[in-house]
């Protein structure tokens, strides 16, 4: 079984976010980048398949050379090989096109990505990769077992869970539950040293088209001052909710 895990290079949620050039560009200076958490859950599950069923596990990212430390961390966790598509990640459609091309050319059985990244939260790339490949697709996956060519999975749906059966080739949008946080692996010194010797292949982009364009970024408005209303003065509360907050 050949597994390809898609890795997004995203800012740590504790980083202070700023924009430059008239709020048209993300300012990456001083920002700590990490593996997208949903992707890390998927990578950990892939490592289980490697250890229990002898699967090979490659990781892939669409981005510039600045993303390579994140790919090296994935190698330190235990992936066999890393692939970097040498182009800026501009939108979900373009990223999906580049990932689908590599996945098809590489003959991968299982492609695992996070259901969404924590920077743009688009939640669209895994589904588009599946459509472009003509592969089966399971989103919001919180459990998966492989028995030969057959796959059984559990996915989260509104109000509960759903069990499904499918086969390869398969694209999975994973999240917490496919493994738990306690199962995530911290690279040890041996893994870090071995990662330096593992291949990191840089491939040129196939030219997948970009369908959207970011015009400007805007931070959320700062929180306003709190107005305290006497609990006995319901008329004032109703007036404020109606006239100022406009929620009733």
N, C-alpha and C positions, 0 to 999 in steps of 0.2 A: 504494500500500500504506500503510495506516494502522497505526502501531505504538503500543502503550501499554506503557510500562515501569513496573513496580511498584517503588517505592522505599521501603525500610524505613529508619527513623531509629533507628540503634542506637548504643550506647556503644562508643567506641574500646576495643580490647582492652587498651590500656595504662592505662585509667582504673581508679581504685580504687573498688570497688563497695561501697555501704553501703545499709542499709535503715532506715526510720523507722516511727514509730507502732506500736511493738511488732512490728517485722519484717513488717508487713502492707503497706507501701508502699515502692516503690523510691525512693531518695533521689537525685535528679538533680543536686543542687547540686555544682558543681565537676567535673561529668562532661563530657568532650568527646564530642560525637556526630558520626557520620560516615554516609555511605551504606553500607548493608550490602554487604560485599564481593561476594557472589554476585549481587546486583542490579547492582553496578557492572560486572561482567563482561557481564551482559546489556545494559546501557545502551551499553557500548562496541560490542557487536555491532550494536545497533540503529543506532548512528551510522554504521557501515559501510554498512548498507542505505540510509541517508539519502544518503550521499555517492556510492555506486555506482549506486543504483537509484532515487533520487529519492523515497524514502519520507518521510512525515511522522512525527515522533517526539514523542509527548507522554509526560510522566512523571506519576505519581500516588502520593499518600501518604494514608493514613488517620491523622489525628492533629490535635492542636491547633496553634496559631500557632507554638509552639516548634519545629516541624518545618520551617518555611519556609526557614531557612538551608540545610538539606540539599537541599531542592528547588531553591533558587537555585544551589547547586553543580552540580546536574544540568543546569540551564539553561546554566550557564557552560561545561559540557563540550560542549554543542551541541544539547540538546533544544529543540524549538520552543515548547512550552507546558507549564506545570505545573498540576496540579489537586490541590487539597487537600480531602479529605472532612472536614468540620468536626465530628469526634467523636473521643473517646478510643478508641484501639485496645485493646479489652478481651480478645479472644481470637481465635483463628484463624478460627473460623466467622463471627463478626461481620465481621471484616476482609474475608474472602472475599466475603461478601454485598454489602458496600459496593463493592468493586472490580468485581464481576460486573455490578452495576447500571450503573455508569458505563461499563464496557466495552461492554455491550449497547446502551445508549442512544447511545453515540458511534459505533457501527458499526465498531469496530476489527477489522482482519483478524488481527493478531498481537499477543498479550499476552505479554510477557516478564517473568518474575519470577525471583528467586533460588530455588534448590531449597529453601533454608531460610535463616532469619535467624540471626545469630550471638548474639542475646540469649536467645531461648527455644528455638531449634533445633527447632521443631515440625515443619517439613518438610511442612506440610499445606495451606497456602494455595493454591499454584498448582493442585493437583489439585481442590480444592473449587471454585475459580473455574471451571475447565473443566466440572465437573459441573453447576454452576448455570447455565452458559451453554449447555450442550449442545454444547460445542466439543471438538475433538480435543485430545489432551494428550500431551506428551513431557516426561518428567522426567529429571533427571541429564544434561541435554543438554551435550555437549562439542563439537558442531560442527553448523552449519546453513547450508544454501544454499537460496535461493528462485529459482524459475524460473517467472514468471507465477503461476498459481494453485497450482502444485505446490511442495512443500517436501520436501527430503531432509535428514535429520538423523542424527547419531550420538549415541548415549547410552551412558553407562557402566553396565555390568551386572556382576554377580559374576563375576570371572575373565576379563573381557574387555570388548569393545565390541559394540554392535549398531547396524546401519544400518536406518533406517526411512524410509518415504515416506508423506506425508500431504498434507492440503490445508487451506485456511482455512475457517472461523475456527479458530485454533490457539492454545493456551496452552502456554508453554514454561517449565519449571523449569531455569534455567541454572546453570552453575557454571564454575570454572576449566577452561579447555579450549575453551569456546565462543569465548573469546579468551584469550590468555596475559597474565600479569602485565605483561610488557614492552609490551603493546599499550594498557594503561590510560592514560587521558589526564589530565594535570594542567591545570586551568583556567589559561589565560594572562590577562594583563591585559585584552586585547581581549574575550575571552570573558566575563570578569567584568563589564565595563562593559556589554556587550550584554545580559547576563542581567538587568540592572536594568530594561531596557526591555521584556523579554518578558513575556507575560501569565502571571499566577499566579491562576488562578480558584479561588475558594472555593465549594464546593457543600455544601449541608446534607445530613446523613445521611438515608438512606432508612428507617432504623429496623431494619436487619438484626439478628436476635436474637443474643444471647450465649448460648452453650451451656455454658461452664465459668466457674468463678470461682476466682481466686487467694486462698487463705486465709492463707498465711504463707510467707515466704521464709526460707531457712536457708543459711548459708554452709557450705562443706565444713569438716569438722573439721580443726584444725591438725595438721600432721604430728607424729607422736610421735618420741621419741628413737630413735636407731639402736642396735640391739644387734649387737655384733660377736662372731662365733663363730669360734673357732680352726678353721682348715680341717681339722685332724686330728680334730676332735671331732664326727663325724657324728651320733652319738647325741643330743647336745644340740641340734643343728640340727633333727633330725627331731622331737624333743620340742617345741621351740618352734613349729615349723610346725603341729604337730598340736594342741597344747594352748592356745597363745596366739593364733596367727594363724588357726587352724582352717581351713587351706587344704588339708590332707591328712587 
